[in-house]
Amino acid sequence: MAGYRTGDPAYTRLAHRWAKAMGVLFAVGAVSGTILSFEMGLLWPGLMDRYGDVIGLPFALEGIAFFIEAIFLGIYLYAWDRLPTRAHLLSGIPLCVAGVASAFFVVSANAWMNQPRGFDLVSGEVSGVDPWAAMFNPATPPQTTHMIVAAFMVTGFGIASVYAVAYLRGRRDRYHRLGFALPFTIAALLAPVQVVVGDWAARFLAEYQPAKLAAIEGLARTERGAPLSLGGVYVDGELRYALAIPDALSILAHGSPNAEVIGLDQVPDDAEPPVTVVKWAFQVMVAIGFGLLALAAWWALAWWRRRGPPRSTWFWRAAALAGIGAAVAVEAGWVVTEVGRQPWVVYGQLRTAEAVNPAPGLATGLLLVACVYAVLTVASVAVLRRMAHRGAEEPVAPQEELP
């Protein structure tokens, strides 16, 4: 839109370049997503056989959103110079809406696994299914918001990191400055928002999944004035070598320094999550999150003081690593979500051991899938690197210049 409105060729070049990158990543997502859809039935028959009717709605809606996204992505890419300017811009609106909706539907299915609703269980049989109640379960608002904001942050910091590397190599023309400033500013604005959303998600855990919160903090015993623990190793039912901030966990979880926080002593031994894995995944996620927040504050301070980007090389080095860091934080967050729910695949209802396919030979399938994903990753990186190396050239319409 900025390129059309201002006539600035730098904006237009960025729009072309990012549109082609989006096309590549969408194609990769379509292939990897298709594999995952088959895995749901092949690897988790116990889950889909019992609860398929309950969680089928968000998957069906995600499929509709995917096709809408694919249709309008095709229009956006291949009708770039075949449609009037306004029509082409408007074709991007349903593309963006469908992409966000697709993420919402998928994550709402996962949220249901954390807070199963929308059914009755009578003598081990599922009845009285309400798919809408299942999709809009108590975990859906915080979990979908947390993930969608994280996705925008990964995208913003990821794109900006490419231009930060170019900046360090001496490419400081208007094209590269805008290529960094636009996505980085959006991601920087979302960094403090994500901190607030993360606090919301933690308070949700305190109420609905206290075992996961106890594992996150390595809280061995239920107590009032529970401390917030930084670092540490959970050994023999005790957190060791951690830096404890008195009363902080009670304040963060319940808003009162005297509030009671449930510890792992209230969790049966056979229902206790792997504490060390969950705790350190959470620590990594939070550390990176606050690192990105500090980087965003650095950027904001520089613009407030002199209306320009930071001059320090250390800022640009950190910005070059921000994309990878944001992606690692998202992966660590998913480790917290999934491993922290163990041993349940459906919280309090179905154990992972009861849901997974017991058939032999699954290791071979895992190896094949890993090989496919490895090939997709290498191909994606190779194509995107080639596109990045050609970034200084004047691009034509995306359908006329494919790597």
TIMIMI-404603 format. One record per atom (N, C-alpha, C): residue in one letter; x, y, z. Coordinates in steps of 0.1 Angstrom, whole numbers, plus 5000, padded with zeros to 4 digits. Atoms other than C-alpha are relative to their C-alpha. Example, Ala and Ser with C-alpha at 12.3 -4.5 7.8 and 13.67 -1.06 7.14 Angstrom:
BEGIN
a500949885000a512349555078a500950125000s499149895000s513749895071s499250115008
This chain:
BEGIN
m500849885000m500050005000m500950135000a499149884999a502850245009a500750034986g499449985013g504450184975g499150064990y501049945009y501250264956y499750145004r500449874995r500450564978r501150104997t498949915001t503950724977t500750004987g499250025012g505350594945g501549975003d498650024997d508550514964d500449854996p499750135005p510250224946p500549905010a499550094989a511850094978a498949925006y501150074995y508450004992y499549894990t500450105011t507449834959t500949885000r499050115001r510649634958r499849905012l500250084988l510049514994l498849924999a501350085001a506449414987a500249894990h499850115009h507549204957h500949905006r499050104994r510449044976r499349925011w500750074989w508248955006w498949924995a501150085005a505448834985a500549874995k499450125005k507748584968k500449915011a499650084989a509148465001a498749945007m501250054995m505548425014m499549884992g500450115009g504748204984g500849885002v499150114997v507747984991v499649935013l500350054986l506947945028l498649945000f501350065001f503247875020f500049874994a499950135006a504147594997a500649905009v499450094991v506347445023v499049965011g501050024990g503647485049g498949904995a501050085006a501147315026a500449855000v499550145000v503347005023v500149955014s499850044987s504346985059s498649985008g501350014994g500747045070g499249874996t500750125005t499446765048t500549875007i499450114992i501846525065i499549995014l500549994986l500746635099l498549955001s501450045000s497046575090s499949845000f500050155000f497846205082f500549955013e499450054988e499946175113e498949995012m501150004990m496846255135m499349875001g500750135000g495145935124g501049885002l499150115000l498245715120l500749985013l499350004987l500045805152l499250005012w500849984988w497245885176w498649954998p501350065002p494445645169p499150005012g500850004988g493445635205g499350135003l500649874999l492846005205l498950034990m501049975010m491046035172m498849915000d501150095000d488945725177d499050045011r500949974989r487545845210r499550154999y500449864999y487546225206y499950074986g500049945013g487546275168g498750094998d501249925001d483946395169d500050135007v500049884991v484746645196v500950114994i499049905005i487746815180i500050014985g500049995015g486846775143g499650144995l500449885005l485247115140l501250104997p498949915003p488447335143p500849954989f499250055011f490247105119f499350034987a500849985013a487447135093a500050154997l500049865003l487347515097l501450044996e498649975004e491147525094e500249974985g499950045014g490847345061g499350104991i500749895008i488347605048i500950125000a499149884999a490647885060a501249984991f498950035009f493547715042f499750024986f500449985014f491747705009f499850144996i500249865002i490748065012i501350074999e498649945000e494348155020e500749974987a499450045012a495547954990a499550074988i500749945011i493048104966i500550154999f499649865001f493848464975f501550035000l498649995002l497548404977l500349994985g499850015015g497348294941g499650134993i500449875006i495448604932i501050115003y499149904996y497848824951y501349994992l498750025007l500948674935l499950014985y500050025015y499848604899y499250114993a500849895006a497548904894a500650145004w499449884995w500049164906w499850114991d500149895010d500049364874d498949974990r501250045008r496849214860r498750065005l501149954994l494449374884l500250155003p499849864996p493749744892p500650005014t499249994987t495849864922t499149975012r500850014988r492949884946r499549855001a500550144999a491649534937a501149915005h498950094996h495049384941h500350025015l499849984985l495449544976l498949935008l501150064993l492049424986l500149855001s499850155000s492949064977s500949965011g499250044988g495449075005g499349995013i500750004988i492849135031i499549865004p500450144996p491148785030p501249915002l498850084998l494648635027l500550015014c499549984986c495748785060c499049955010v501050054991v492448715077v499949855001a500050145000a492448355066a501249945007g498850054993g496048305078g499950015015v500249994985v495248435113v498949905004a501050094997a492048235113a500549855001s499550145001s493847915103s500849975013a499350024988a496247965132a499149985012f501050014989f493348025156f499449865001f500750135000f491547705146f500949895005v499150104996v494647485149v500350005015v499649984986v495647625183v498949975009s501150034992s492147605196s499849855002a500150154998a492247225190a501049965011n499050034990n495447215210n499650055014a500549954987a493847425237a499049915006w501050104995w491047175240w500749885006m499350114993m493646905248m500550055014n499749964987n494647125277n498850025009q501249984992q491147195288q498849944993p501050075007p488746935274p498650045004r501449964998r485147055271r499149954989g500950035011g482046995250g499649864998f500550135001f481246635257f499749945014d500350084988d480046385283d500749874999l499450135000l481946075292l499249905009v500950094992v479545795302v500549854997s499550145001s481045445309s501149994990g498950005009g484045535289g499750044986e500449965013e482045645259e499750154999v500349865002v481845995245v498650024995s501349975005s478346145242s499750155003g500449864998g476546475242g501050104995v498949925005v479146635219v499550144996d500249865004d479147015215d501350054995p498749955006p481947105190p500350145003w499749864998w481547475196w500550025014a499549984986a481947445234a501449945001a498750055000a484947225227a501150094994m499049915007m486647475204m500250135009f499949884992f485847775227f500149965015n499850054986n487147605259n500850115007p499449894992p488747815287p501550024996a498749985004a492247765273a500250074987t499949955013t491447895239t500450154999p499649865001p491648275245p501450035003p498649964998p495048295262p500949924991q499050085008q496648015242q500050054985t500049965014t495548135207t500650144999t499449865000t496448505216t501549995001h498550024997h499848395229h500749964987m499450065012m500548195197m500050104989i500249915011i499248445172i501050125001v499149894998v501248735188v501449954998a498650065002a504348505189a500349984985a499850025014a503848425152a500450134993f499749875006f503848795142f501450045005m498649964995m506948845164m501149934993v499050085007v508848565148v500150054985t500049955014t507848695113t500850135000g499449865000g508849055122g501549995002f498650014996f512148975139f500849914989g499350085010g512948705113g500350084987i499749925012i512548935083i501050115003a499149904997a514349215101a501449955001s498750054998s517248995109s500849994987v499350015013v518048945072v500650134997y499549875004y518349315067y501050055011a499049964990a520349355100a501449944995v498750065005v522949115085v500550094988a499649925011a522949325053a500650135005y499649874994y523349645074y501549985005l498750034995l526449485091l501049994989r499150025011r527849415057r500150134991g499849875007g527549775046g498950044991r501149975008r524249775028r499050095008r500749914992r522650085042r499250104992d500949925009d520550225013d498650005006r501349994995r516950315017r499249875000y500750135002y515749975005y500349915013h499650084989h517649795033h499650065013r500449934987r516850055060r498549975002l501450034998l513150015053l499749865002g500250154998g513449635050g500249965014f499850034986f514649635086f499050075008a500949924991a512549915101a498649965001l501450035000l509149805090l499749875008p500350124992p509149445103p500450015015f499549994987f511249525133f499150085009t500949914992t508949805145t498849935004i501250074997i505949585143i500349895011a499750104990a507649305162a500350075014a499649934988a509049555187a498850055008l501249964994l505549695194l499349885007l500750114995l504249345200l500849945012a499350064989a507049255225a499450035014p500649984987p505549425255p498649945001v501450065000v502049305245v500249855003q499850144997q503448945246q500349985014v499750024986v504748995281v498650005008v501349994993v501149095292v499249874997v500750135004v499648795273v500649885007g499350114992g502248565289g499650005014d500550004986d501248685323d498649955001w501350055001w497648615314w500049854999a499950145002a498548265303a500549935013a499550054987a500448205336a499049995010r501250004990r497448305357r499049904996f500950105004f495348075336f500549865005l499450134995l497747785345l499849985015a500250004985a497547875382a498649955003e501350044996e493847815381e499649874994y500550125007y493347545355y501049884999q499050105002q496647355352q501150025011p499049974989p498447395386p501249904999a498950095001a500547085379a501150054990k499149955010k502047245348k500850125006l499449884994l502747575367l501049955010a499050054990a504447375395a501249954993a498850055007a506647205370a500850114994i499349885006i507447535353i500950065010e499349934990e508647675386e500849905009g499350094992g510047355401g499550015015l500549984987l507747415431l499749875006a500250134995a508047105452a498949995010r501050004989r505647195480r499050114998t501049904999t502347375482t500350105011e499749904990e502947705500e499450144997r500449865001r501848055506r501350094999g498849925002g504248335496g501049924992a499150085008a505748105469a501050084993p499049925007p508948225455p500149974985l499750025014l509748275418l501449964998s498750065001s512748055409s500650024987l499249985012l515348155383l501149894999g499050105002g517447865370g499749885010g500250114991g517947555391g499849874993v500250145005v517847175387v499149935010y500950074992y515046965400y500549855002v499450134997v516546655417v499449945012d500650074988d514946405441d498950085007g501149934994g511846615446g500450135006e499649874994e513746935453e500750084989l499349915009l514847235433l501250055006r498849964995r518447305437r500750114991y499249905007y520847595428y499250114993a500849905006a518047825419a500150145008l500149864994l517848205426l498550025003a501449984996a514548255445a499750145003i500549864996i512648585446i498849985009p501150034990p510448565477p498650064996d501449965002d506648585472d499650034986a500349955014a506948665435a499149914993l500950095007l505248355422l498550025005s501349984995s502248405445s499450134994i500549885005i501948765433i499749994985l500350015014l502248675396l498849914997a501050105003a499948375398a498650055005h501249974994h497248515421h499850155005g500149864997g498048885427g500150045015s499949984986s498748845464s501349935005p498850074994p502048775483p499749895009n500450104990n500148555507n499249894993a500850095007a498348355480a500649865000e499550145001e498647975480e500249954986v499750065013v500347815450v500249855002i500050144999i499847445445i501449944995g498750065004g503147245444g499849864995l500050145006l504146905430l499649905011d500450094989d503346745464d498549964999q501550035002q499646765454q499849924987v500150075013v500346585421v500449855002p499650144999p500346195420p501349984992d498750025006d503646055411d499949964985d500150045014d502345895379d499350104992a500649895008a500846225368a500950135000e499049894999e503946445374e500750024987p499349975012p505346615343p501649995002p498550004999p509146595335p500450145004v499849874995v510046895357v501150084994t498849935005t513546975345t499850054986v500249965014v512646975308v499050124999v501049895000v509547195314v500650135005k499449884993k511347435337k501050074991w499049945008w514247495314w499550054987a500649955012a512147525283a499350145003f500749874996f510147795301f501050115002q498949914997q513347965313q500650064987v499549965013v514647975277v499050104993m501149925006m511348115264m500050145006v500149874993v511148395290v501350084998a498849935001a514848485288a500150064986i499949955013i514648525250i498950114998g501049905001g511348715253g500450135006f499649884994f512748965277f501350064993g499049955009g515848995255g499550074988l500649935011l513749085226l499350135004l500649874994l511849335248l501050105002a498949914998a515149495257a500550064987l499649955014l516149515220l498950104995a501149915005a512749675212a500150135007a499849884993a513349925240a501250084995w498849945006w516750005226w499750084987w500449945013w515250075192w499150125003a501049894997a512450295207a500850115006l499249894993l514950495228l500850074989a499249935010a517150565198a499150094991w500949925008w514250685177w499450125008w500549894992w512950895206w501050115002r498949904998r516351065212r500450074988r499449935012r517451135177r499449964987r500850035012r514851005152r500849924990g499250085008g517150745139g500349875006p499750144994p518150375144p501350015009p498850004991p520850285170p501249994991r498750005007r524450335158r500949885004s499150104994s525950065180s500049874991t499950135007t527249755161t499349895008w500650114992w526049545191w498549994998f501550015003f522449645184f499849924987w500250075013w522749525148w500449855001r499750144998r524449205159r498949935007a501150064992a521649135184a498849994991a501150005010a519049225157a500149894990a499850115010a520648975133a499749875006l500350124994l520148705159l498649995005a501349994994a516648815169a499049904994g500950105007g514848605143g500249865004i499750144995i516548285153i499549995015g500450004986g515948375190g498549995001a501550014999a512248435184a499549874997a500550135004a511848105166a500349905011v499750094989v513647925195v499150025011a500949974989a511448095220a498649934997v501250075003v508347965202v500149855002e499950144998e509647615201e500149965015a499950024985a510547635238a498650015006g501449984994g506947755245g499249884997w500850125003w505547455227w500549885008v499550104991v507747225248v499350015013v500749984987v506247385279v498649954999t501450045002t502747335265t499849855000e500350145003e503046975254e500749915011v499350094990v505646825278v499450035014g500649974988g504047015307g498749945003r501350064998r500746845301r500249855003q499850144999q502246495303q499849965015p500150115009p501446225310p498749994992w501350005006w498146335295w500150064986v500249945013v497346385258v498850095000v501149924997v493946505268v499950025015y499749984986y494346665302y498949945009g500850064991g492846455329g499049904995q501050095007q490946235304q500749884994l499450105008l493346035282l501550015001r498650004999r496945945288r500749984986t499350015013t499545965260t500249864997a499750145002a500345595264a498849934994e501350065005e496645515257e499650054986a500449945013a496445735226a500949974989v499150025011v499545655207v499849864993n500150125008n499645385180n501049905006p499150104994p501045065196p500749914989a499550085010a501944915162a501550014998p498550005002p505644815155p500350074987g499549945013g507644995128g499850154999l500249855000l506745355138l501350074999a498749935001a510345435141a500550024986t499649995014t510845375104t499250124994g500849895005g507945615096g500550135005l499449874994l509445875120l501350044992l498849975008l512745845101l499750064986l500449955014l511045895067l499450145001v500549874998v509146195080v501150105003a498949914997a512246345095a500850034987c499349975012c513946305061c499350094991v500849915008v511146475043v500150145005y499949874994y511246765067y501450064999a498649955002a515046785064a500250054986v499949965014v514746805026v499250134998l500749875001l512047075029l500750125006t499349894994t514147275053t501250044992v498949965008v517247265032v499650074987a500549945012a515247345000a499550145003s500649874996s513447635018s501250105002v498949914997v516747785031v500750044988a499349985013a518447744997a499250114992v500749915008v515647924979v499950145006l500149874993l515248205005l501450075000r498649945001r519048255005r500250064986r499849965013r519048284968r499250134997m500849885002m516248534969m500650125008a499449894992a518048734997a501250064992h498849965007h521248744976h499750094988r500449925012r519348894947r499150125004g500849894994g517649154970g500450144994a499649865005a519649444955a499650024986e500449985014e518349384920e498650055000e501349955001e515249554908e499049894996p500950125003p512449284909p498950044991v501249995008v509649234885v498949945008a501150064993a506249094893a500349865005p499650134994p506448774915p499949894990q500250115009q505048554888q501049994989e499150005011e507748654864e501449985005e498650024996e510848594886e499949915012l500050104990l510748274905l501449935001p498650054999p514048134919p500049854996
